[in-house]
Structures are given as structure tokens and as C-alpha cells.
Amino acid sequence: MKMGTELMAAKATKKLSWPKSLTDQIQLIRQQLATNQQPVDASELAKAFTRADSTRIAEMLNALASRGMACHVSDGKYISA
């Protein structure tokens, strides 16, 4: 499956800065989900940022999905709710 267009752009250019606070990290994950046209997984999201941990991002995606802020579509891939 294709990586989202925003993530591809970030990968092709400079990586985005990964925020230090958990609140900012979750906000950024929600923004990335909202701007991507394709479902993405934690490792795809992590590749777009400096110092981002895909395991933590996966936990955040699960938390967002459990609260109806993201949708788990298949094989660890998520989209914005």
C-alpha cells in the first residue's frame, strides 16, 4: 500500500521535528492522520520525524482509536476518524 502523500513529502525532504511533550506528540499524530489520504502504520509515521519511536506511536494510535479519534483499518494501519 502507498505511503500517505504528506509522509512521502516529509521523507523526500527534511524530517519533521518530534515534539517533546506527549500532548504535542498526540496532536501531531492526529494532524498527520488527517492530512494523509492513505492508511498509515506507526513505522511509516515514525520515519517522517526525527527521534520518533514507532512503538510509542503505535501505542498512541491504539489510544486514539479506542477514543474514536482514529480508525484501525487493517494490519496496524490507521486513518483519521
C-alpha positions as CSV (number, residue, x, y, z in Angstrom):
1,M,0.0,0.0,0.0
2,K,1.2,3.5,-0.7
3,M,2.5,5.7,2.0
4,G,0.5,8.9,2.5
5,T,1.4,11.9,0.4
6,E,2.3,14.0,3.4
7,L,4.6,11.4,4.7
8,M,6.2,10.8,1.3
9,A,6.9,14.5,1.1
10,A,8.4,14.6,4.6
11,K,10.5,11.5,3.7
12,A,11.7,13.1,0.5
13,T,12.7,16.3,2.2
14,K,13.8,17.1,5.7
15,K,12.3,15.1,8.6
16,L,9.8,16.9,10.9
17,S,10.8,17.6,14.4
18,W,9.3,15.2,17.0
19,P,7.8,17.2,19.9
20,K,8.9,16.5,23.5
21,S,5.5,16.7,25.2
22,L,3.1,13.8,25.0
23,T,0.2,16.2,24.2
24,D,2.1,17.8,21.3
25,Q,3.0,14.3,20.0
26,I,-0.6,13.1,20.0
27,Q,-1.7,16.3,18.3
28,L,0.9,15.8,15.6
29,I,-0.1,12.2,15.1
30,R,-3.8,13.4,14.7
31,Q,-2.7,16.0,12.2
32,Q,-0.7,13.5,10.2
33,L,-3.6,11.1,10.1
34,A,-5.9,13.9,8.9
35,T,-3.6,15.0,6.1
36,N,-2.8,11.6,4.7
37,Q,-5.1,10.1,2.1
38,Q,-3.9,6.5,2.7
39,P,-3.9,4.5,5.9
40,V,-0.5,4.5,7.6
41,D,1.1,2.5,10.3
42,A,3.4,3.5,13.2
43,S,6.6,2.8,11.4
44,E,5.6,4.9,8.4
45,L,4.7,7.8,10.8
46,A,8.0,7.4,12.7
47,K,10.0,7.7,9.5
48,A,8.7,11.2,8.9
49,F,10.1,12.5,12.2
50,T,13.4,12.9,14.0
51,R,13.8,10.8,17.2
52,A,10.2,9.3,17.0
53,D,9.8,5.8,18.4
54,S,7.4,3.6,16.3
55,T,6.5,1.6,19.4
56,R,5.3,4.7,21.2
57,I,3.5,5.9,18.1
58,A,1.7,2.5,17.9
59,E,0.5,3.0,21.5
60,M,-0.7,6.5,20.6
61,L,-2.6,5.2,17.5
62,N,-4.2,2.5,19.7
63,A,-5.2,5.1,22.2
64,L,-6.6,7.4,19.6
65,A,-8.6,4.5,18.0
66,S,-10.0,3.5,21.4
67,R,-11.3,7.0,21.9
68,G,-12.8,7.3,18.4
69,M,-10.2,9.8,17.1
70,A,-8.6,7.3,14.6
71,C,-9.8,4.2,12.9
72,H,-7.8,0.9,12.7
73,V,-8.4,-0.3,9.2
74,S,-6.1,-3.4,8.9
75,D,-2.7,-4.8,9.7
76,G,-1.7,-1.9,12.1
77,K,-2.8,0.8,9.6
78,Y,-4.9,3.7,10.7
79,I,-6.8,6.6,9.2
80,S,-8.3,9.7,10.8
81,A,-11.8,9.3,12.3
